[in-house]
Amino acid sequence: MVEKREFLYEGKAKRVYRTENPDLYLVEFKDDATAFDGLKRGTIAGKGEVNARVSAILFRILEREGIPTHFVELRSPREMLVKALKIFPVEVVVRNVAAGSLAQRLGLKEGTVLKNPVLEFYYKSDELHDPMINEYHVAALELATPDQVELMKNYALQVNEILARVLEPADLILIDFKLEFGLHHGEMLLGDEISPDTCRFWDRHTKEKLDKDRFRRDLGKVEEAYQEVFRRINEAVGEM
């Protein structure tokens, strides 16, 4: 049994602890919610448990489909044992439907289906408010090598295809999502989480938003939306 040891650091949505094995961390998912660079803060009851359990289901599926991840096991409803990663300071966003900042930047009506997936990079920097960057910026700032960037892109697009397919029986549209990658003994692994915090999920039939946008935009029924996402995913693909 791996033991939780000293507290390592705390982010907006998770706390990370060392274990007796330096290669493994224990991640505790919180109910705290933030938006707009932390300007909006609140609590979504049960969010930590939903995000941990949804992430566990989807990480298992991705692993079976050939995407290496940091996931080891779910230790409790809101605690995940993961491989220790040196995270790249680059967020990879894949968009299938115009929503959020993309709709605003390009003047597209929210809900416009894109002709092909759009892949974007963002520099992980709270001080700079996570600005959008491109591959030239990544190279200039030495955030990752060209080969690492290419692998991130390939993995991200594969994840997009896999998730879109496995979420179909849950009647969920994968609008867009954010991924983070890191190195574990030199191997690139998918890290962080895949959840209603990091993905936009819409109901396939009603287009109802079932993700963090309900918190961002004060749409109400936030807890219910998170629980609904878990229920659907667990029933549709939890045993895949």
ABEGO torsion letter per residue (X at the ends): XBBBBBBABBBAABBBBBBABAABBBBBBBABBBBGGGABBBBBBGAAAAAAAAAAAAAAAAAAAGBBBABABBABAABBBBBBBBBBABBBBBBABBBEAAAAAAGBBBGBBBABBBBBBBBBBAAAGGBBBBAAAAAAAGABBAAAAAAAAAAAAAAAAAAAAAAAAAGBBBABBBBBBBBBGGBBBBBEBBBAAABBBBBAAAGBBBBAAAAAAGAEGAAAAAAAAAAAAAAAAAAX
